[in-house]
Amino acid sequence: MAEWKAKRFWKAAGIAQVPGGWQVELDGRPVRTPAKAPLILPGRPLAEAIAAEWDAQGEVVDPLSMPMTRSANAAIDKVAPQFDEVAALIAAYGETDLCCYRADGPEALRALQAQAWDGLLGWAREALGAPLVQVTGIVPVPQPQDSLARLRERVFALDPFALTALHDLVAISGSLLVGLAALEERFAIGDLWEWSRVDEAYQESLWGRDEEAAVMALHKRAEFLHAAAFWRLSRIPD
């Protein structure tokens, strides 16, 4: 049996300002999420970006070509209804943050880790008031409760759209500090991505490029950059 695919049924996508934000419309009819909730966006730029995705569809709708739409749907249908659970899951990354765990060797890898992660730990200590313990090895160690509480407070202060972006940034990078630094725009987003995969890059320098792993890394990088772009668009009101 041939797989069913949604076909384009509208001529033009547009946006309209409504109570609570901006909505995307198809031939004047409001778009709804997969859970049938109104697709209300916090600002015009994000609404315009989503409308452009709908306008760019051909005869057959390709959801994979609509990343802003998918992230907005996730924010409304999945993150908002279970905000506390999602926020707690993300905040828990601070207990075993990638930046805290250093290799016991070789020295070249330790130097690369320090170059990438020391600045993030310093930023957490100075700007966030959340110093974290740095250790050698992979055995988890308790982190200062005051620091974890400050990081948790920042996560819980976000709105569902920002939390959606942070969820992806943290899950892809393995680091709450990397995710928060991306939202704060404290470091260049490209640098944050590279810093999150220091170990992988080092192994590649030793053993050569694995094509399957390289393809996966490119996919993750695209998702990481998209999450940051989604967050930026969701911050602009008009």
N, C-alpha and C positions, 0 to 999 in steps of 0.2 A: 504494500500500500504506500502510495506517495505521501511524503510528509506535508501536512497542511501548513501553509504560510499565509500570514496576513497580507492583504493587498491594500494599496493606497486607495482611500475613498474620499480624499479631500483635495481641493485645488490649491489652497494657500493656508499657511500657518501665520498667526499673528499673536499679539499680546494685548492685554487690557489690564488697567489698574482696577483692583477690587479691594474691598475691606480686608486688611491683613497682608496685602502685598500685590503681586502681579500674577496673572494667570495666562497660560498658553491656550490659544483657541485654534481650532481647525474649521475653517469656513464659518467663523463666528461662534462655534460651539466649544465650550470649555473641555480641555483634556482632563481626564481623570487617571489616577494611578491604577495599577493592577488590582488593588484592594478597593477600588471605586471611590477613593477619597479625592477631593478637589486638588488639582496640582497647582497649589499656591506657592509662589516663590518669594523670597524675602526682598528681592530687588529687581529692577528692570534689566540690568546686564545679564543676569543668569536666565531670566525669562527669554531674553532675546537669543541667547546661545541655544537654549532648548528649542525655541521656535525654528531656528536655523537648522537644527538637526532634523526636525520633522519636514521642513521644506526641502531638504536635500535628499529625501527618500525617493527611490524610483517606484516602479510599478509594484514591486514586492518590498515590504517593510523589513529592514535588517536591524534588529535591536542592538546588535554588536557595534553598529555604527553610530549609536546614540548614547555615548557615555554620560553626558550631563543629565540626560533624561533618566537613565538608570540610577545614577547617584541621588537625584532628587526623589525618585520613587522610593529608594531605600530609606532616605531621611524621613519621609512622611509615613510610609507603611511599616517600616521595621524598627527604626531607631526611636522615633518619637513615642510610640506606644510602650516601649520597654527601655526608656532612657536610662534609668538607674542601673539596670543590669548591664547594659552596654558600657556605660561610663565606668562601672566597677571593674569590668573585664579589662578595659584599656588601662585604667589606673594601676592594676595589678602588675603590669609590665615593669613598673618602677621598682618592684621588689627584686627583680633579677635582670636589670637593664643591661643590654648588650655592652654598653660603654664601660661597665664596671669590671668585666671579666677579661683578664689579659692572659695571653699564652705564656707558658713557662719557657718557651723557646721556639724557634731560634731567635737570636737577638734582632735579626732583620725584621721579623714579623712584629716583635714587641715594639720596635721603633715606629713601624707603620701604624700600629694601634694607638700608640701614644700621640703621634702626629694627628691622627684623625679624631680621637676621642677625648684627649685631655682638655681641649677647648670647650667641648660640650659639658664636661663635668665642671669646669670652671664657671661656665655660664650658669649652670644649675645652682652652683654654690653662691655666686655673687648676685645674679639677677633674680633668681627664683627663691633664694633663701633655703635651698634644698640640697645641702651637701650629701653626697653618696659615697659609700665605702668602696674603694678600688681593691681588687684582690687578684691573685694569680691562680689560675686554674678555673674549673667549671663547677666546683662545689658551691651551692648557694650559701650566702652569708646574710645574716639579718642586717637590714638597712635602718638608719635612724627613723624612728616613728614620726618625729616632727617633720622630717624631710618628705616622707611618704604622704603625710597629711597635707602638706603644702602642694605637692604634685596632684594629689587627688582633688583638692579644692579647685585647682585650675581646670581639671578635666570636667568636673561637675558644673562649672560655671558656663560651659559652652551651650550653644543652642543645638537643636538636632542636626542642622546642616553642617555646622562646624564639627560636631561629634562624628558625623558620618565620614567626613574627610579625615579626621584624626584617626578613626578606627583603621582606615586603609593604610595611612602613613605608618602607623605603629605596627600593624600586622605584617606589612611587607618588609619593614626595616628591622623589626625585632627590638625596637628601642622606643620607649616613651619619650626620652630626651630628644631623639631625632624628630619625632612627630611634633612635639611641642615647639621645638626650634623652627620647624617648617611653618607652623601657624604664626609664630612671632616674627617670621621673616628675619631671624637673627643672622642666619647664614644663607648663602646661595643654595637654592634647592638642588642644583646639580652636585654641589659639594656634599650635601647631606646624603644624597643617594650613594655617591662614591664611598663616603665614610661608613655607610651601613654594610658595605660588602668588602671591607678590607681583607677579611680572611679568605673569601672566595677569590679575590683578585690575586692574593699572594699564592694560593695553591695553583692558580692558572699560570702564574709566572714560573712555577717550578715544573709543572707537568704538561703544560701546553693547553690549548683551547679544546674544550669538549663542545662539539656543535650543539648537541641537545641542551646542555646547560646554558650555552650562550643564547640560544633562542628563548629559553625560559627567563634568563636575566633581562633580555630586551623587553619581554612582555611585562615583567615586574616593574621595570623602569618606567615604561609607559603608564602603568597603573599608578605608580608613585607620583609621577609628574601630573597626571590627571587629577589625583586627589588634591594636590596643592592648587591647581588651577580652579577646581570646583570650589574650594574654600575661598579663594580670592574673589571669584565672581559673586559668591553668596554674601560677601561683606559689603558690596557696593550697593547702596540703596536705590540710586537713580541713574 
